[in-house]
Amino acid sequence: MAGLFIVQQKWLSDFTEHRFVVLVAVHYLFYG
């Protein structure tokens, strides 16, 4: 159970990081 929780946390952090990169890219596309 703990292992699953760690994997979930890792996936969540990876997803959030990816979304941040996408938001920055979109920002530069429109305002850069």
Backbone as ProteinMPNN parsed JSONL, in Angstrom:
{"seq_chain_A": "MAGLFIVQQKWLSDFTEHRFVVLVAVHYLFYG", "coords_chain_A": {"N_chain_A": [[0.829, -1.201, 0.0], [1.9, 1.254, 0.834], [3.889, 1.529, -1.079], [2.393, 1.894, -3.389], [1.248, 4.34, -2.812], [3.512, 5.986, -2.857], [4.249, 5.766, -5.538], [2.015, 6.951, -6.676], [2.242, 9.57, -5.706], [4.612, 10.32, -6.989], [3.803, 10.178, -9.68], [1.867, 12.155, -9.647], [3.393, 14.446, -9.081], [5.046, 14.493, -11.323], [3.115, 14.915, -13.3], [2.123, 17.43, -12.561], [4.41, 18.97, -12.88], [4.783, 18.714, -15.645], [2.48, 19.958, -16.559], [2.986, 22.545, -15.719], [5.168, 23.221, -17.336], [3.909, 23.179, -19.82], [2.092, 25.283, -19.478], [3.864, 27.452, -19.253], [5.015, 27.378, -21.788], [2.78, 27.95, -23.403], [2.232, 30.498, -22.462], [4.508, 31.933, -23.335], [4.12, 31.616, -26.045], [1.865, 33.186, -26.569], [2.407, 35.662, -25.339], [5.062, 36.149, -25.655]], "CA_chain_A": [[0.0, 0.0, 0.0], [2.791, 2.421, 0.905], [4.564, 1.63, -2.376], [1.423, 2.462, -4.325], [1.112, 5.754, -2.456], [4.723, 6.668, -3.335], [4.139, 5.828, -7.002], [0.974, 7.935, -6.98], [2.809, 10.888, -5.438], [5.586, 10.583, -8.052], [3.043, 10.443, -10.895], [1.202, 13.443, -9.473], [4.399, 15.507, -9.183], [5.448, 14.526, -12.729], [2.009, 15.515, -14.041], [2.078, 18.856, -12.225], [5.579, 19.57, -13.51], [4.509, 18.748, -17.076], [1.46, 20.979, -16.793], [3.65, 23.834, -15.536], [5.957, 23.455, -18.548], [2.955, 23.502, -20.883], [1.571, 26.63, -19.22], [4.927, 28.403, -19.59], [5.138, 27.377, -23.251], [1.613, 28.668, -23.929], [2.418, 31.898, -22.096], [5.484, 32.522, -24.251], [3.529, 31.596, -27.378], [0.923, 34.29, -26.707], [2.907, 36.944, -24.837], [6.491, 36.279, -25.94]], "C_chain_A": [[0.872, 1.263, 0.0], [3.498, 2.64, -0.43], [3.666, 2.285, -3.416], [1.269, 3.958, -4.091], [2.294, 6.553, -2.99], [4.667, 6.827, -4.854], [3.132, 6.899, -7.409], [1.499, 9.354, -6.791], [3.783, 11.281, -6.547], [4.852, 10.96, -9.335], [2.409, 11.825, -10.829], [2.188, 14.588, -9.647], [4.882, 15.634, -10.625], [4.384, 15.226, -13.562], [1.961, 17.019, -13.811], [3.232, 19.59, -12.889], [5.328, 19.749, -15.009], [3.506, 19.854, -17.397], [2.061, 22.371, -16.67], [4.45, 24.201, -16.784], [5.046, 23.855, -19.702], [2.418, 24.92, -20.709], [2.593, 27.694, -19.583], [5.067, 28.512, -21.102], [3.994, 28.163, -23.891], [1.748, 30.164, -23.659], [3.383, 32.583, -23.062], [4.938, 32.588, -25.67], [2.663, 32.838, -27.59], [1.525, 35.645, -26.356], [4.376, 37.175, -25.132], [6.652, 37.088, -27.186]], "O_chain_A": [[0.61, 2.212, -0.739], [3.688, 3.776, -0.866], [4.108, 3.113, -4.213], [1.171, 4.743, -5.035], [2.123, 7.656, -3.51], [4.995, 7.886, -5.389], [3.358, 7.655, -8.354], [1.238, 10.234, -7.61], [3.79, 12.427, -6.997], [5.214, 11.929, -10.004], [2.406, 12.57, -11.809], [1.869, 15.592, -10.284], [5.104, 16.745, -11.107], [4.706, 16.038, -14.43], [1.781, 17.792, -14.752], [3.061, 20.697, -13.402], [5.624, 20.802, -15.573], [3.66, 20.588, -18.373], [1.698, 23.276, -17.42], [4.417, 25.346, -17.236], [5.369, 24.761, -20.47], [2.302, 25.669, -21.679], [2.24, 28.725, -20.155], [5.221, 29.609, -21.638], [4.215, 28.948, -24.813], [1.423, 30.992, -24.51], [3.108, 33.68, -23.549], [5.258, 33.513, -26.416], [2.712, 33.466, -28.648], [1.206, 36.655, -26.983], [4.894, 38.266, -24.893], [7.777, 37.33, -27.623]]}, "name": "protein", "num_of_chains": 1, "seq": "MAGLFIVQQKWLSDFTEHRFVVLVAVHYLFYG"}
